[in-house]
Amino acid sequence: MTNRSALCDTQSVAHWYCPNEMEIREQDLDSYRRAKAALTAVVEGELSLTRAAMVHQLCRKRLKRMLNGASRMHADGMPNGFRVCVPYGTYHHQTMEDGTGGVPTCAGPGAIGQLLRSTPVLQEWVDGFNSPLPPGRAPKSFDRLHERICAELRRRDLADHYPLNTSDRGRRALLDYLRRQRVMAVVPGALEVELAPPSKLDDAFRGRLFDRTEFDAHRIDVEGTLSVKVPKGGSVEKPITTLWLLIEVETRSRAIVSWSLRVGRSYNNLDVATCLATGLRPWVPRQLTIPDLAYAAGAGMPTGLEPALAARRSRSIAMDNALAHSASDLESSICRSRGGVLIFGRAHEPRSRPIVEQLFSRLERGALRKIPGGFEPAKRLGDSKRRISKLPGSEHAFQLSAFEELIDVIVANYNATVHPALGSLSPLQFLQSQPRAAFEFSPDGGEHDADELCTILVPLVVHGNRSQGVVPHVNYKYVKYRGAGLDGRWELIGKTVIARVNRNDLRTLMLTRSATSPLCVVRAAPPWDRTAHDETTRMLIMQWVKNRTGFTIAGADCAVAAYINFLRTRVTTSQLAVDQLARMDAPGQMDQRTGCEPDYYNTILGAGSDGWVSLDE
């Protein structure tokens, strides 16, 4: 046998890092020992590379890689040593013998490392990059680092070198390099779990029950058809543009706190406020009118639990930065009535609000797409949607009240269904099983706060002219408001008062001199004083009036009734009329005596008394 010279002296090999065999998996222990023995035999010159691989039943290429990597330095300042023998272990793998190579001209193993070693400024940028790199798509901070590196290479006129001469400009190689470096930086057996302090406001509201709720709106994958009986006789069927489902969900329990349904191309901040207000009012089961529709055992909402548990509110609400979410009217009413922190994120980024996005997907697959007209949207550009429901939507007319009844049952039953993230518990059972915290955010007066959430304070100027006999009044949203409390108050003309506006019922306004000094209640002038209508309905009515479509409310007894009758005449030619008529939930027969829906006049008009109320006597 030929004597071979040792590749390393015995003293250097003795200082090599040797992993603790107690930390190696039992199924990998035999492979580790054989690799260690083969590497030792080659390093000490006892066997050749080929012979050592054959004796110890190893791959020669693997043994050669171990030999090249054993003497290199690890991130902990020690040679890799025998840690390269650990199966599936991590060690510093380099193809360059030293760091003296220049900028690589083509892609290959270790090219990104050679690029960084040859360009110290790039190495400094990469070493200073400390943003998280979760699995999947890289964050925006990594994209900025990659663009910065490419710009520096272009400045140095290296467009024909790696990585600028590749299709992705080395993006994937750089991402893999950063992730490998972070794995290598972990010393085996020295991993400690440290709770890092929150670095942003969003991180401070995580972990405890009702620390965070997520809100979003979702287009329901259902093709709805509205059947309308037109004034001249007969009926027409027209498709509805979009059905929106607005949901607020508690992140830890996965319980749906509130929901709302809207029809049309979009929704506004009043719809958001109405949805959030639903989560403050006590929930009671509806009187179901749909045959064979029933609540499951234990179904309900968090606000339907016992009073001590129903009063809890979230400390923060996470939502995207849509215009309807960041409107000043919504933010001011939340600060004044509900409380909590609003956390805004970018739209179309499910990772920032994963719970509500996963909830919509769960509801679609489990229930909503089985409704007549349900479909699955196209997943690729150019593909067509795939029908899921066996019943076409054109054969089942849409009615908003019935659809809300169905959604209420679906949501209540969801809260009583076992959720995979909660083990064997449903969201409501999880809420009831958790102990109450010492400082829960559960203020009293949920009903009052729900009403205030849909209320805004608006400064209005008192108009009038005593010499011309124009009595004092205020104007709001194209309508004149008068009241007994303003009659004869000529001194208020030209003064500014504060109007408390219930955005869901604009028939009356409460006027105050200040926050603690009420003035009086004023009522809208005809024809706006008969039917309860919200802010959105009035804006839609005035759009038809100002667009010169032939619609007018002059001489009408009820503006809302005239609006509904006009929409029925335009459903055959206008998609806007179809969506707005579906939103009003008035596709049925008109009352022949009044020309209006009878249900609209069952609303009781409540208005407070003028001035202060004394309880002294």
Stockholm file with secondary structure:
# STOCKHOLM 1.0

chainA/1-617         MTNRSALCDTQSVAHWYCPNEMEIREQDLDSYRRAKAALTAVVEGELSLTRAAMVHQLCRKRLKRMLNGASRMHADGMPNGFRVCVPYGTYHHQTMEDGTGGVPTCAGPGAIGQLLRSTPVLQEWVDGFNSPLPPGRAPKSFDRLHERICAELRRRDLADHYPLNTSDRGRRALLDYLRRQRVMAVVPGALEVELAPPSKLDDAFRGRLFDRTEFDAHRIDVEGTLSVKVPKGGSVEKPITTLWLLIEVETRSRAIVSWSLRVGRSYNNLDVATCLATGLRPWVPRQLTIPDLAYAAGAGMPTGLEPALAARRSRSIAMDNALAHSASDLESSICRSRGGVLIFGRAHEPRSRPIVEQLFSRLERGALRKIPGGFEPAKRLGDSKRRISKLPGSEHAFQLSAFEELIDVIVANYNATVHPALGSLSPLQFLQSQPRAAFEFSPDGGEHDADELCTILVPLVVHGNRSQGVVPHVNYKYVKYRGAGLDGRWELIGKTVIARVNRNDLRTLMLTRSATSPLCVVRAAPPWDRTAHDETTRMLIMQWVKNRTGFTIAGADCAVAAYINFLRTRVTTSQLAVDQLARMDAPGQMDQRTGCEPDYYNTILGAGSDGWVSLDE
#=GR chainA/1-617 SS CCCCCCSSCHHHHHTSCCCCGGGSCHHHHHHHHHHHHHHHHHHTTSSCHHHHHHHTTCCHHHHHHHHHHHSSBCTTSSBCGGGGGSTTCCCCCCSSSSSCCCCCSSCCTTHHHHHHHHCHHHHHHHHTCCCCCCSSSCCHHHHHHHHHHHHHHHHTTCTTSTTTTSSSTTHHHHHHHHHHHHHHTSCTTCCCCCCCCCCSGGGGSCSSTTSCEEEEEEECSBCCEEEEECTTSSEEEEECSCEEEEEEEETTTCCEEEEEEEESSCCCHHHHHHHHHHTTSCCCCCCCCSTTCCCCTTCCCGGGSCHHHHTCCCSEEEEECCTTTSCHHHHHHIIIIICCEEEEECTTCGGGSHHHHHHHHHHHHHTGGGSTTBEECCSSTTCCCEECCSSCGGGSBCCHHHHHHHHHHHHHHHHTSCCGGGTTCCHHHHHHHSCCCTTCCCCSCHHHHHHHHTEEEEEEECEEETTTTEEEEEEETTEEEECGGGTTCGGGTTCEEEEEEETTCTTEEEEEEETTEEEEEEEECTTSSSSCCCHHHHHHHHHHHHTTSSCCCTTCSCHHHHHHHHHHHHTTTCHHHHHHHHHHTCCSCCCTTTSSCGGGGGCCCCCCCSSCCCCCC
#=GC SS_cons         CCCCCCSSCHHHHHTSCCCCGGGSCHHHHHHHHHHHHHHHHHHTTSSCHHHHHHHTTCCHHHHHHHHHHHSSBCTTSSBCGGGGGSTTCCCCCCSSSSSCCCCCSSCCTTHHHHHHHHCHHHHHHHHTCCCCCCSSSCCHHHHHHHHHHHHHHHHTTCTTSTTTTSSSTTHHHHHHHHHHHHHHTSCTTCCCCCCCCCCSGGGGSCSSTTSCEEEEEEECSBCCEEEEECTTSSEEEEECSCEEEEEEEETTTCCEEEEEEEESSCCCHHHHHHHHHHTTSCCCCCCCCSTTCCCCTTCCCGGGSCHHHHTCCCSEEEEECCTTTSCHHHHHHIIIIICCEEEEECTTCGGGSHHHHHHHHHHHHHTGGGSTTBEECCSSTTCCCEECCSSCGGGSBCCHHHHHHHHHHHHHHHHTSCCGGGTTCCHHHHHHHSCCCTTCCCCSCHHHHHHHHTEEEEEEECEEETTTTEEEEEEETTEEEECGGGTTCGGGTTCEEEEEEETTCTTEEEEEEETTEEEEEEEECTTSSSSCCCHHHHHHHHHHHHTTSSCCCTTCSCHHHHHHHHHHHHTTTCHHHHHHHHHHTCCSCCCTTTSSCGGGGGCCCCCCCSSCCCCCC
//
